[in-house]
Every structure is written in structure tokens, then in C-alpha cells.
Amino acid sequence: MHDHRKLGRELGLFDSDPLMGAGLPYWLPDGAIVRHSLEEYIRAAERQAGYQHVYSPVLGKRELYEISGHWAHYRDDMYPAMDLGGEQVVLRPSLCPHHALIYRSRSHSYRELPLRMAELGAMYRSELSGVLGGLTRVRCIQLNDAHIFCTLDQVADEAAGALAMIGSAYRAMGISTERYRLSLPGAGGKYVAAPDMWRHASKILREVLDRSGVRYEAVEGEAAFYGPKIDVQVRDHAGRESTLSTVQVDFYQPEQFGLHYTGADGAKHRPVMVHRSIIGSVERAVAHLIEQHGGAFPAWLAPVQAVLLPISAAEAAAAAALRDRFLEAGVRVRMMDAEAGSLAARVRETRLVPYQLILGPAETANDEVAIRLRDGRRIPAQPAHDALARIRATIENRDTALWPELRPRSRIL
């Protein structure tokens, strides 16, 4: 694996500046494309799975986090409260209190549940400078977060559905899981004191994991302060393990915020909150993608998906016209003029681009293109419109194989 801190800067994906501060990287244009592609993917997947998207403020009154339990149990990881107009406000460390308030703002019937609420939003963690690094430990996190408000008998299915979405996302991103962890509470005052709640929530998540058939380990001391969770662990270039995705069961915050729904009996009932993040924070997800793929991202994530390489200046006009056709079809394409160097040199320079499209005199005359995949495999010349349709379909289907019927070859980077 590669070190994303070094490779991400070399590839022009992200960088940092002392005037912005430690743990606050900025995204360069190519990195922004990868980020946008991930965001578009997860929003579309959530819409298809029945989620409704919201936006909520990055600030909240201190009282909000006192009610949620964050102020008592998580204060060391939060930024200090700021005095504002006679009140104290805090940069949010989590989105769940905001979503609880959004749920509470309207009355709900059992017929509406499960209600799946999602947001790709910023949250802030007061990380110590010694643990900050690249994109994996930052102070401002863009989290793919969601909260499912459901009845008790819906909890297991909703948690299992979130686990299945995580598996689908990992396949599309071409990344692998190190292990699944059932994170349970440990000793000490870090956790909400409610033994029955913990036993019930832990039992549900254990059953979900058993039903899913994945191998997992139960680890004490890794739960959220309000409930147990399933953590999907990945490993970085140095062998360090971290959590990328998570599914949590929470009986505590619905009680704290007085959430309810009207049941079939006409009475008020308390919903359960299932917290889940499919790709985790965008920052950590991109860091892992850089390390796992060495910058050779799946085509749908690649900053440049195709590059046009005319053999000589005589093919430049045809290459420019084909570039426009690819752009119009939504493919991210660039063109390298013959004056930029020999064909071999230009191939080497664009070695991370999934599709290298070569135009010589024969291809230009027949409106064809020869295709070289970034791992060195070659596709015989074919009509340009067929190549465009094939490449576009691969991107839209988020296929990790560039040309599925060809036997894969090890990447040459």
C-alpha cells in the first residue's frame, strides 16, 4: 500500500497550509472530483434505499449537547463553547442531536416508520496535534451520516440493511475490509449508565452480524457513549487499523429528546435510533482509496477517466472533436497534443488514467479509436461511438473492471 499523505500531494489531490491550521487540509481540483464522485454515489444510493436528505447547522447551543449527552461524555473531543448573544454555542461534534430535533419538529405515525434521514455534513473534533495526519485524522470532518427512526421490531432489519449498503459501497470503491468489530462498552464513566439498554442493543447487533454471516470480533471499550456499534475496520499502509463505516443502535437519545410516534393503538411510543455511516468520513474514505489503489482509482472515481493521444499533429482536429463528444456524454476526458512528447512518453505521463485513446491516420479516417488500458492491455481499434458507449456504461455502472471480459493484469505504476 502507498502512504496517502505523500501520494495524495504528488497527485495534486489535497494539500495543507500552516495559515489554515493543522488538521484542516484543502482539496485541489482533482481531489475535489474524487470527493464529488463519492458524494454523488452515496446520495444516489441513499435515495434508492429510501432515505430523505436534510441540511442542519454546524453550530448548536451548549444545551443541545447537554441533553444529547455529548457534553458530559464527549467534551474532551469537542471545541470549547463560544459566547454569542448571551448564549453559548458549540461547533457540533456529531449530527445526531440535530437530526433528533428535526424528527421532533413534526408528529409521526407508525405508518411513516422507518424514517430514514441522511446528511453529508460537517462536524468538528478537537483532535490533538500529535495525532493529526493527512486526511485520516482531521479537525473538520465531512461525514456521510444518517439516522433511522424506527419501531423496536424494525431495528434488526434496518441495521442489516445498512450493513448490506456498506458491502455494496466497498465493492464499488474496490476496497477491502480488514475485519468487522462488535464494539461494546467497557469499564469507567465513559458510557451512559443503563445496563438493560446496553444488553438489549448489543443483543440486536450481535444477531444482525450472525445473520449476515460475516466474521466478527466483540471488543469491549470501543462503543459510543450511548450505545454499541458495528465497526467496519480497514488497515492503512503502515498496518494501522481504523474504523471507516459504522452501524449503531441507540435507545438513549430518543429518550433524552422525548421522541415519539403514534402507534396503531393511538398511544405514544418511543422510537429507536439506528445511526449508520456507509462510507464514513469523506476524508478517511479518500485516504483509504489513495492507499489501496495507489492513485489508480476505479474509472467512476478517477479525476480523468479518458485521455486522447493523437499520434501526430495531423490527428489533432479529430482528437479535439472526439474529446468534445466524450465531454458531452459526461466522461471526464483530456487531450494531450503530439507536441507534448512522444506517444510512449505521453502514455507514461498518463499511466493512472483508466482509458488511453490513441488516434492515428487509420483511426481518424474510419472514425475509430484504439484503446490502451492503464495496465497495458490493448483493445483493437473500434468505432469511436462504440468505445464511448462502452466506457460510459462502465463508469455509470461503477464497475471496478475496465474491460470485464479481458483477464486482469497487475497494475504497472
Contacts in CASP RR format, 6 or more apart in sequence:
PFRMAT RR
TARGET T0000
AUTHOR 0000-0000-0000
METHOD contacts of the structure
MODEL  1
MHDHRKLGRELGLFDSDPLMGAGLPYWLPDGAIVRHSLEEYIRAAERQAG
YQHVYSPVLGKRELYEISGHWAHYRDDMYPAMDLGGEQVVLRPSLCPHHA
LIYRSRSHSYRELPLRMAELGAMYRSELSGVLGGLTRVRCIQLNDAHIFC
TLDQVADEAAGALAMIGSAYRAMGISTERYRLSLPGAGGKYVAAPDMWRH
ASKILREVLDRSGVRYEAVEGEAAFYGPKIDVQVRDHAGRESTLSTVQVD
FYQPEQFGLHYTGADGAKHRPVMVHRSIIGSVERAVAHLIEQHGGAFPAW
LAPVQAVLLPISAAEAAAAAALRDRFLEAGVRVRMMDAEAGSLAARVRET
RLVPYQLILGPAETANDEVAIRLRDGRRIPAQPAHDALARIRATIENRDT
ALWPELRPRSRIL
1 236 0 8 1.000
1 237 0 8 1.000
1 291 0 8 1.000
1 292 0 8 1.000
1 294 0 8 1.000
2 237 0 8 1.000
2 290 0 8 1.000
2 291 0 8 1.000
2 294 0 8 1.000
2 295 0 8 1.000
3 237 0 8 1.000
3 238 0 8 1.000
3 291 0 8 1.000
4 134 0 8 1.000
4 135 0 8 1.000
4 136 0 8 1.000
4 236 0 8 1.000
4 237 0 8 1.000
4 286 0 8 1.000
4 287 0 8 1.000
4 288 0 8 1.000
4 290 0 8 1.000
4 291 0 8 1.000
5 133 0 8 1.000
5 134 0 8 1.000
5 135 0 8 1.000
7 290 0 8 1.000
7 291 0 8 1.000
7 294 0 8 1.000
7 295 0 8 1.000
8 14 0 8 1.000
8 290 0 8 1.000
8 295 0 8 1.000
9 15 0 8 1.000
11 30 0 8 1.000
11 290 0 8 1.000
11 295 0 8 1.000
11 352 0 8 1.000
12 28 0 8 1.000
12 30 0 8 1.000
12 31 0 8 1.000
13 27 0 8 1.000
13 28 0 8 1.000
13 30 0 8 1.000
13 31 0 8 1.000
13 34 0 8 1.000
13 286 0 8 1.000
13 290 0 8 1.000
13 303 0 8 1.000
14 25 0 8 1.000
14 26 0 8 1.000
14 27 0 8 1.000
14 28 0 8 1.000
14 31 0 8 1.000
14 134 0 8 1.000
14 135 0 8 1.000
14 286 0 8 1.000
15 25 0 8 1.000
15 26 0 8 1.000
15 28 0 8 1.000
16 22 0 8 1.000
16 23 0 8 1.000
16 24 0 8 1.000
16 25 0 8 1.000
16 26 0 8 1.000
16 134 0 8 1.000
17 26 0 8 1.000
20 26 0 8 1.000
22 129 0 8 1.000
22 132 0 8 1.000
22 139 0 8 1.000
23 127 0 8 1.000
23 132 0 8 1.000
23 133 0 8 1.000
23 134 0 8 1.000
23 137 0 8 1.000
23 138 0 8 1.000
23 139 0 8 1.000
23 140 0 8 1.000
24 138 0 8 1.000
24 139 0 8 1.000
24 140 0 8 1.000
25 134 0 8 1.000
25 135 0 8 1.000
25 138 0 8 1.000
25 283 0 8 1.000
27 35 0 8 1.000
29 303 0 8 1.000
30 303 0 8 1.000
30 304 0 8 1.000
31 286 0 8 1.000
31 303 0 8 1.000
33 303 0 8 1.000
33 332 0 8 1.000
34 286 0 8 1.000
34 289 0 8 1.000
34 297 0 8 1.000
34 301 0 8 1.000
34 302 0 8 1.000
34 303 0 8 1.000
35 142 0 8 1.000
35 282 0 8 1.000
35 286 0 8 1.000
37 300 0 8 1.000
37 301 0 8 1.000
38 173 0 8 1.000
38 279 0 8 1.000
38 282 0 8 1.000
38 285 0 8 1.000
38 286 0 8 1.000
38 301 0 8 1.000
39 120 0 8 1.000
39 144 0 8 1.000
39 282 0 8 1.000
41 169 0 8 1.000
41 172 0 8 1.000
41 300 0 8 1.000
41 398 0 8 1.000
42 120 0 8 1.000
42 144 0 8 1.000
42 169 0 8 1.000
42 278 0 8 1.000
42 279 0 8 1.000
43 53 0 8 1.000
43 118 0 8 1.000
43 120 0 8 1.000
45 165 0 8 1.000
45 168 0 8 1.000
45 169 0 8 1.000
45 278 0 8 1.000
46 53 0 8 1.000
46 116 0 8 1.000
46 118 0 8 1.000
46 146 0 8 1.000
46 278 0 8 1.000
47 53 0 8 1.000
49 116 0 8 1.000
49 161 0 8 1.000
49 165 0 8 1.000
50 116 0 8 1.000
51 116 0 8 1.000
51 117 0 8 1.000
51 118 0 8 1.000
51 146 0 8 1.000
52 115 0 8 1.000
52 116 0 8 1.000
52 117 0 8 1.000
52 118 0 8 1.000
53 117 0 8 1.000
53 118 0 8 1.000
53 119 0 8 1.000
53 120 0 8 1.000
54 99 0 8 1.000
54 102 0 8 1.000
54 117 0 8 1.000
54 118 0 8 1.000
54 119 0 8 1.000
55 119 0 8 1.000
55 121 0 8 1.000
56 95 0 8 1.000
56 98 0 8 1.000
56 99 0 8 1.000
56 102 0 8 1.000
56 119 0 8 1.000
56 121 0 8 1.000
57 92 0 8 1.000
57 98 0 8 1.000
58 91 0 8 1.000
58 92 0 8 1.000
58 121 0 8 1.000
58 122 0 8 1.000
58 123 0 8 1.000
58 124 0 8 1.000
59 89 0 8 1.000
59 90 0 8 1.000
59 91 0 8 1.000
59 92 0 8 1.000
60 89 0 8 1.000
60 90 0 8 1.000
60 92 0 8 1.000
60 98 0 8 1.000
61 87 0 8 1.000
61 88 0 8 1.000
61 89 0 8 1.000
61 90 0 8 1.000
62 71 0 8 1.000
62 81 0 8 1.000
62 87 0 8 1.000
62 88 0 8 1.000
62 89 0 8 1.000
62 90 0 8 1.000
64 90 0 8 1.000
64 97 0 8 1.000
64 98 0 8 1.000
64 101 0 8 1.000
65 71 0 8 1.000
65 74 0 8 1.000
65 78 0 8 1.000
65 90 0 8 1.000
65 92 0 8 1.000
65 93 0 8 1.000
65 97 0 8 1.000
66 72 0 8 1.000
67 97 0 8 1.000
67 256 0 8 1.000
67 257 0 8 1.000
68 94 0 8 1.000
68 96 0 8 1.000
68 97 0 8 1.000
68 100 0 8 1.000
68 253 0 8 1.000
68 256 0 8 1.000
68 257 0 8 1.000
69 192 0 8 1.000
69 225 0 8 1.000
69 226 0 8 1.000
69 256 0 8 1.000
70 78 0 8 1.000
70 93 0 8 1.000
70 94 0 8 1.000
70 97 0 8 1.000
70 225 0 8 1.000
71 78 0 8 1.000
73 189 0 8 1.000
73 190 0 8 1.000
73 191 0 8 1.000
73 192 0 8 1.000
73 225 0 8 1.000
73 226 0 8 1.000
74 93 0 8 1.000
74 94 0 8 1.000
74 225 0 8 1.000
76 126 0 8 1.000
77 93 0 8 1.000
77 125 0 8 1.000
77 126 0 8 1.000
77 127 0 8 1.000
78 90 0 8 1.000
78 91 0 8 1.000
78 93 0 8 1.000
78 124 0 8 1.000
78 125 0 8 1.000
78 126 0 8 1.000
79 90 0 8 1.000
79 91 0 8 1.000
79 124 0 8 1.000
79 126 0 8 1.000
80 90 0 8 1.000
81 88 0 8 1.000
81 89 0 8 1.000
81 90 0 8 1.000
82 88 0 8 1.000
82 89 0 8 1.000
82 90 0 8 1.000
91 123 0 8 1.000
91 124 0 8 1.000
92 98 0 8 1.000
92 123 0 8 1.000
92 124 0 8 1.000
93 123 0 8 1.000
93 124 0 8 1.000
93 125 0 8 1.000
94 123 0 8 1.000
95 119 0 8 1.000
95 121 0 8 1.000
95 123 0 8 1.000
95 143 0 8 1.000
95 145 0 8 1.000
95 147 0 8 1.000
96 145 0 8 1.000
96 147 0 8 1.000
96 250 0 8 1.000
96 253 0 8 1.000
96 273 0 8 1.000
96 275 0 8 1.000
97 253 0 8 1.000
97 257 0 8 1.000
99 117 0 8 1.000
99 119 0 8 1.000
99 145 0 8 1.000
99 147 0 8 1.000
100 147 0 8 1.000
100 253 0 8 1.000
100 254 0 8 1.000
100 256 0 8 1.000
100 257 0 8 1.000
100 259 0 8 1.000
100 273 0 8 1.000
101 257 0 8 1.000
102 117 0 8 1.000
103 115 0 8 1.000
103 117 0 8 1.000
103 147 0 8 1.000
103 149 0 8 1.000
103 259 0 8 1.000
103 271 0 8 1.000
104 257 0 8 1.000
104 258 0 8 1.000
104 259 0 8 1.000
107 262 0 8 1.000
108 115 0 8 1.000
108 149 0 8 1.000
108 260 0 8 1.000
108 261 0 8 1.000
108 262 0 8 1.000
108 271 0 8 1.000
109 261 0 8 1.000
109 262 0 8 1.000
109 263 0 8 1.000
110 151 0 8 1.000
110 261 0 8 1.000
110 262 0 8 1.000
110 263 0 8 1.000
110 264 0 8 1.000
110 269 0 8 1.000
112 261 0 8 1.000
113 149 0 8 1.000
113 150 0 8 1.000
113 151 0 8 1.000
113 154 0 8 1.000
113 261 0 8 1.000
113 271 0 8 1.000
114 148 0 8 1.000
114 149 0 8 1.000
114 150 0 8 1.000
114 151 0 8 1.000
114 154 0 8 1.000
114 158 0 8 1.000
115 148 0 8 1.000
115 149 0 8 1.000
115 150 0 8 1.000
116 146 0 8 1.000
116 147 0 8 1.000
116 148 0 8 1.000
116 158 0 8 1.000
117 146 0 8 1.000
117 147 0 8 1.000
117 148 0 8 1.000
117 149 0 8 1.000
118 144 0 8 1.000
118 145 0 8 1.000
118 146 0 8 1.000
119 145 0 8 1.000
119 146 0 8 1.000
120 142 0 8 1.000
120 143 0 8 1.000
120 144 0 8 1.000
120 145 0 8 1.000
120 282 0 8 1.000
121 142 0 8 1.000
121 143 0 8 1.000
121 145 0 8 1.000
122 140 0 8 1.000
122 141 0 8 1.000
122 142 0 8 1.000
122 143 0 8 1.000
123 140 0 8 1.000
123 141 0 8 1.000
123 143 0 8 1.000
123 145 0 8 1.000
124 139 0 8 1.000
124 140 0 8 1.000
124 141 0 8 1.000
125 138 0 8 1.000
125 139 0 8 1.000
125 141 0 8 1.000
126 139 0 8 1.000
127 137 0 8 1.000
127 138 0 8 1.000
127 139 0 8 1.000
131 137 0 8 1.000
132 138 0 8 1.000
132 139 0 8 1.000
134 287 0 8 1.000
135 283 0 8 1.000
135 284 0 8 1.000
135 286 0 8 1.000
135 287 0 8 1.000
136 236 0 8 1.000
136 242 0 8 1.000
136 283 0 8 1.000
136 284 0 8 1.000
136 287 0 8 1.000
138 281 0 8 1.000
138 283 0 8 1.000
141 281 0 8 1.000
141 283 0 8 1.000
142 281 0 8 1.000
142 282 0 8 1.000
142 283 0 8 1.000
143 277 0 8 1.000
143 280 0 8 1.000
143 281 0 8 1.000
143 282 0 8 1.000
144 277 0 8 1.000
144 278 0 8 1.000
144 279 0 8 1.000
144 280 0 8 1.000
144 281 0 8 1.000
144 282 0 8 1.000
144 285 0 8 1.000
145 275 0 8 1.000
145 277 0 8 1.000
146 162 0 8 1.000
146 275 0 8 1.000
146 276 0 8 1.000
146 277 0 8 1.000
146 278 0 8 1.000
147 273 0 8 1.000
147 274 0 8 1.000
147 275 0 8 1.000
147 276 0 8 1.000
148 158 0 8 1.000
148 162 0 8 1.000
148 273 0 8 1.000
148 274 0 8 1.000
148 276 0 8 1.000
149 254 0 8 1.000
149 259 0 8 1.000
149 261 0 8 1.000
149 271 0 8 1.000
149 272 0 8 1.000
149 273 0 8 1.000
150 158 0 8 1.000
150 271 0 8 1.000
150 272 0 8 1.000
150 274 0 8 1.000
151 261 0 8 1.000
151 269 0 8 1.000
151 271 0 8 1.000
151 272 0 8 1.000
152 272 0 8 1.000
154 272 0 8 1.000
155 204 0 8 1.000
155 249 0 8 1.000
155 272 0 8 1.000
155 274 0 8 1.000
156 204 0 8 1.000
156 207 0 8 1.000
156 208 0 8 1.000
156 211 0 8 1.000
158 274 0 8 1.000
159 204 0 8 1.000
159 205 0 8 1.000
159 208 0 8 1.000
159 230 0 8 1.000
159 247 0 8 1.000
159 249 0 8 1.000
159 274 0 8 1.000
159 276 0 8 1.000
160 208 0 8 1.000
160 211 0 8 1.000
160 212 0 8 1.000
162 247 0 8 1.000
162 274 0 8 1.000
162 276 0 8 1.000
162 278 0 8 1.000
163 208 0 8 1.000
163 209 0 8 1.000
163 212 0 8 1.000
163 214 0 8 1.000
163 230 0 8 1.000
163 247 0 8 1.000
164 212 0 8 1.000
165 276 0 8 1.000
165 278 0 8 1.000
166 232 0 8 1.000
166 245 0 8 1.000
166 247 0 8 1.000
166 278 0 8 1.000
169 245 0 8 1.000
169 278 0 8 1.000
169 279 0 8 1.000
170 176 0 8 1.000
170 177 0 8 1.000
170 232 0 8 1.000
171 400 0 8 1.000
172 298 0 8 1.000
172 300 0 8 1.000
172 398 0 8 1.000
172 400 0 8 1.000
173 279 0 8 1.000
173 285 0 8 1.000
173 289 0 8 1.000
173 298 0 8 1.000
173 301 0 8 1.000
174 292 0 8 1.000
174 293 0 8 1.000
174 298 0 8 1.000
174 400 0 8 1.000
175 234 0 8 1.000
175 288 0 8 1.000
175 289 0 8 1.000
175 292 0 8 1.000
176 234 0 8 1.000
176 292 0 8 1.000
177 232 0 8 1.000
177 233 0 8 1.000
177 234 0 8 1.000
178 233 0 8 1.000
178 234 0 8 1.000
178 235 0 8 1.000
178 241 0 8 1.000
179 215 0 8 1.000
179 216 0 8 1.000
179 217 0 8 1.000
179 233 0 8 1.000
179 241 0 8 1.000
180 209 0 8 1.000
180 214 0 8 1.000
180 215 0 8 1.000
180 216 0 8 1.000
180 217 0 8 1.000
180 230 0 8 1.000
180 231 0 8 1.000
180 232 0 8 1.000
180 233 0 8 1.000
181 216 0 8 1.000
181 217 0 8 1.000
181 218 0 8 1.000
181 219 0 8 1.000
181 222 0 8 1.000
181 230 0 8 1.000
181 231 0 8 1.000
181 232 0 8 1.000
181 233 0 8 1.000
181 243 0 8 1.000
182 202 0 8 1.000
182 205 0 8 1.000
182 206 0 8 1.000
182 209 0 8 1.000
182 216 0 8 1.000
182 217 0 8 1.000
182 218 0 8 1.000
182 219 0 8 1.000
182 228 0 8 1.000
182 229 0 8 1.000
182 230 0 8 1.000
183 219 0 8 1.000
183 221 0 8 1.000
183 222 0 8 1.000
183 223 0 8 1.000
183 224 0 8 1.000
183 228 0 8 1.000
183 229 0 8 1.000
183 230 0 8 1.000
183 231 0 8 1.000
184 198 0 8 1.000
184 202 0 8 1.000
184 218 0 8 1.000
184 219 0 8 1.000
184 220 0 8 1.000
184 221 0 8 1.000
184 222 0 8 1.000
184 223 0 8 1.000
184 228 0 8 1.000
185 191 0 8 1.000
185 198 0 8 1.000
185 220 0 8 1.000
185 221 0 8 1.000
185 223 0 8 1.000
185 227 0 8 1.000
185 228 0 8 1.000
186 220 0 8 1.000
186 221 0 8 1.000
186 223 0 8 1.000
190 221 0 8 1.000
190 225 0 8 1.000
191 198 0 8 1.000
191 223 0 8 1.000
191 225 0 8 1.000
191 226 0 8 1.000
191 227 0 8 1.000
192 225 0 8 1.000
192 226 0 8 1.000
192 227 0 8 1.000
192 252 0 8 1.000
194 251 0 8 1.000
194 252 0 8 1.000
197 227 0 8 1.000
197 251 0 8 1.000
197 252 0 8 1.000
198 227 0 8 1.000
198 228 0 8 1.000
200 251 0 8 1.000
201 227 0 8 1.000
201 228 0 8 1.000
201 249 0 8 1.000
201 250 0 8 1.000
201 251 0 8 1.000
202 228 0 8 1.000
204 249 0 8 1.000
205 228 0 8 1.000
205 229 0 8 1.000
205 230 0 8 1.000
205 247 0 8 1.000
205 249 0 8 1.000
206 218 0 8 1.000
208 230 0 8 1.000
208 247 0 8 1.000
209 216 0 8 1.000
209 230 0 8 1.000
216 230 0 8 1.000
222 229 0 8 1.000
222 231 0 8 1.000
223 229 0 8 1.000
224 248 0 8 1.000
224 250 0 8 1.000
224 275 0 8 1.000
226 250 0 8 1.000
226 252 0 8 1.000
226 253 0 8 1.000
227 248 0 8 1.000
227 249 0 8 1.000
227 250 0 8 1.000
227 251 0 8 1.000
227 252 0 8 1.000
228 248 0 8 1.000
228 249 0 8 1.000
229 246 0 8 1.000
229 247 0 8 1.000
229 248 0 8 1.000
229 249 0 8 1.000
229 275 0 8 1.000
230 246 0 8 1.000
230 247 0 8 1.000
230 248 0 8 1.000
231 243 0 8 1.000
231 245 0 8 1.000
231 246 0 8 1.000
232 243 0 8 1.000
232 244 0 8 1.000
232 245 0 8 1.000
232 246 0 8 1.000
233 241 0 8 1.000
233 242 0 8 1.000
233 243 0 8 1.000
233 244 0 8 1.000
234 241 0 8 1.000
234 242 0 8 1.000
234 243 0 8 1.000
234 244 0 8 1.000
234 288 0 8 1.000
235 241 0 8 1.000
235 242 0 8 1.000
236 242 0 8 1.000
236 287 0 8 1.000
236 288 0 8 1.000
236 291 0 8 1.000
237 291 0 8 1.000
242 284 0 8 1.000
244 279 0 8 1.000
244 280 0 8 1.000
244 284 0 8 1.000
244 285 0 8 1.000
244 288 0 8 1.000
245 276 0 8 1.000
245 277 0 8 1.000
245 278 0 8 1.000
245 279 0 8 1.000
245 280 0 8 1.000
246 275 0 8 1.000
246 276 0 8 1.000
246 277 0 8 1.000
246 280 0 8 1.000
247 274 0 8 1.000
247 275 0 8 1.000
247 276 0 8 1.000
248 274 0 8 1.000
248 275 0 8 1.000
248 276 0 8 1.000
249 272 0 8 1.000
249 273 0 8 1.000
249 274 0 8 1.000
249 275 0 8 1.000
250 272 0 8 1.000
250 273 0 8 1.000
250 274 0 8 1.000
250 275 0 8 1.000
251 272 0 8 1.000
251 273 0 8 1.000
253 259 0 8 1.000
253 273 0 8 1.000
254 270 0 8 1.000
254 271 0 8 1.000
254 272 0 8 1.000
254 273 0 8 1.000
255 270 0 8 1.000
258 270 0 8 1.000
259 270 0 8 1.000
259 271 0 8 1.000
259 273 0 8 1.000
260 268 0 8 1.000
260 269 0 8 1.000
260 270 0 8 1.000
260 271 0 8 1.000
261 268 0 8 1.000
261 269 0 8 1.000
261 271 0 8 1.000
262 268 0 8 1.000
262 269 0 8 1.000
263 269 0 8 1.000
279 285 0 8 1.000
289 295 0 8 1.000
289 297 0 8 1.000
289 301 0 8 1.000
294 413 0 8 1.000
295 352 0 8 1.000
295 413 0 8 1.000
296 352 0 8 1.000
296 354 0 8 1.000
296 374 0 8 1.000
296 411 0 8 1.000
296 413 0 8 1.000
297 303 0 8 1.000
297 352 0 8 1.000
298 354 0 8 1.000
298 398 0 8 1.000
298 399 0 8 1.000
298 400 0 8 1.000
299 305 0 8 1.000
299 354 0 8 1.000
299 355 0 8 1.000
299 391 0 8 1.000
299 394 0 8 1.000
299 395 0 8 1.000
299 399 0 8 1.000
299 402 0 8 1.000
300 394 0 8 1.000
300 395 0 8 1.000
300 396 0 8 1.000
300 398 0 8 1.000
300 399 0 8 1.000
302 332 0 8 1.000
302 352 0 8 1.000
302 353 0 8 1.000
302 354 0 8 1.000
303 332 0 8 1.000
304 332 0 8 1.000
304 333 0 8 1.000
304 334 0 8 1.000
304 350 0 8 1.000
304 353 0 8 1.000
305 331 0 8 1.000
305 332 0 8 1.000
305 333 0 8 1.000
305 353 0 8 1.000
305 354 0 8 1.000
305 355 0 8 1.000
305 391 0 8 1.000
305 395 0 8 1.000
306 326 0 8 1.000
306 331 0 8 1.000
306 332 0 8 1.000
306 333 0 8 1.000
306 334 0 8 1.000
306 353 0 8 1.000
306 354 0 8 1.000
306 355 0 8 1.000
306 356 0 8 1.000
306 357 0 8 1.000
306 391 0 8 1.000
307 333 0 8 1.000
307 334 0 8 1.000
307 335 0 8 1.000
307 336 0 8 1.000
307 350 0 8 1.000
307 353 0 8 1.000
307 355 0 8 1.000
307 356 0 8 1.000
307 357 0 8 1.000
308 319 0 8 1.000
308 322 0 8 1.000
308 323 0 8 1.000
308 326 0 8 1.000
308 333 0 8 1.000
308 334 0 8 1.000
308 335 0 8 1.000
308 336 0 8 1.000
308 357 0 8 1.000
308 359 0 8 1.000
309 319 0 8 1.000
309 335 0 8 1.000
309 336 0 8 1.000
309 343 0 8 1.000
309 346 0 8 1.000
309 347 0 8 1.000
309 350 0 8 1.000
309 356 0 8 1.000
309 357 0 8 1.000
309 358 0 8 1.000
309 359 0 8 1.000
310 316 0 8 1.000
310 318 0 8 1.000
310 319 0 8 1.000
310 335 0 8 1.000
310 337 0 8 1.000
310 338 0 8 1.000
310 359 0 8 1.000
310 360 0 8 1.000
311 338 0 8 1.000
311 343 0 8 1.000
311 358 0 8 1.000
311 359 0 8 1.000
311 360 0 8 1.000
311 361 0 8 1.000
312 338 0 8 1.000
312 360 0 8 1.000
313 337 0 8 1.000
313 338 0 8 1.000
313 339 0 8 1.000
314 361 0 8 1.000
314 364 0 8 1.000
315 338 0 8 1.000
315 359 0 8 1.000
315 360 0 8 1.000
315 361 0 8 1.000
315 363 0 8 1.000
315 364 0 8 1.000
316 337 0 8 1.000
316 338 0 8 1.000
318 359 0 8 1.000
318 364 0 8 1.000
319 335 0 8 1.000
319 359 0 8 1.000
320 335 0 8 1.000
322 357 0 8 1.000
322 359 0 8 1.000
322 369 0 8 1.000
322 384 0 8 1.000
323 333 0 8 1.000
323 334 0 8 1.000
323 335 0 8 1.000
325 384 0 8 1.000
325 388 0 8 1.000
326 333 0 8 1.000
326 388 0 8 1.000
326 391 0 8 1.000
327 333 0 8 1.000
329 388 0 8 1.000
329 392 0 8 1.000
330 392 0 8 1.000
331 388 0 8 1.000
331 391 0 8 1.000
331 392 0 8 1.000
331 395 0 8 1.000
334 353 0 8 1.000
336 346 0 8 1.000
336 349 0 8 1.000
336 350 0 8 1.000
340 346 0 8 1.000
340 349 0 8 1.000
343 358 0 8 1.000
347 356 0 8 1.000
347 372 0 8 1.000
350 356 0 8 1.000
351 374 0 8 1.000
351 412 0 8 1.000
351 413 0 8 1.000
352 374 0 8 1.000
352 413 0 8 1.000
353 374 0 8 1.000
354 373 0 8 1.000
354 374 0 8 1.000
354 402 0 8 1.000
355 371 0 8 1.000
355 372 0 8 1.000
355 373 0 8 1.000
355 374 0 8 1.000
355 391 0 8 1.000
355 402 0 8 1.000
356 371 0 8 1.000
356 372 0 8 1.000
356 373 0 8 1.000
356 374 0 8 1.000
357 369 0 8 1.000
357 370 0 8 1.000
357 371 0 8 1.000
357 372 0 8 1.000
357 387 0 8 1.000
358 369 0 8 1.000
358 370 0 8 1.000
358 371 0 8 1.000
358 372 0 8 1.000
359 369 0 8 1.000
359 370 0 8 1.000
360 370 0 8 1.000
362 368 0 8 1.000
362 381 0 8 1.000
363 369 0 8 1.000
363 370 0 8 1.000
363 381 0 8 1.000
366 381 0 8 1.000
366 383 0 8 1.000
367 383 0 8 1.000
367 384 0 8 1.000
367 385 0 8 1.000
368 381 0 8 1.000
368 382 0 8 1.000
368 383 0 8 1.000
368 384 0 8 1.000
369 381 0 8 1.000
369 382 0 8 1.000
369 384 0 8 1.000
369 387 0 8 1.000
370 378 0 8 1.000
370 379 0 8 1.000
370 380 0 8 1.000
370 381 0 8 1.000
371 378 0 8 1.000
371 379 0 8 1.000
371 382 0 8 1.000
371 387 0 8 1.000
372 378 0 8 1.000
372 379 0 8 1.000
373 379 0 8 1.000
373 402 0 8 1.000
373 403 0 8 1.000
373 406 0 8 1.000
374 402 0 8 1.000
374 411 0 8 1.000
374 412 0 8 1.000
375 402 0 8 1.000
375 408 0 8 1.000
375 409 0 8 1.000
375 410 0 8 1.000
375 411 0 8 1.000
375 412 0 8 1.000
376 409 0 8 1.000
376 412 0 8 1.000
377 403 0 8 1.000
377 406 0 8 1.000
377 409 0 8 1.000
379 387 0 8 1.000
379 403 0 8 1.000
379 406 0 8 1.000
390 403 0 8 1.000
394 401 0 8 1.000
394 402 0 8 1.000
394 403 0 8 1.000
401 408 0 8 1.000
END
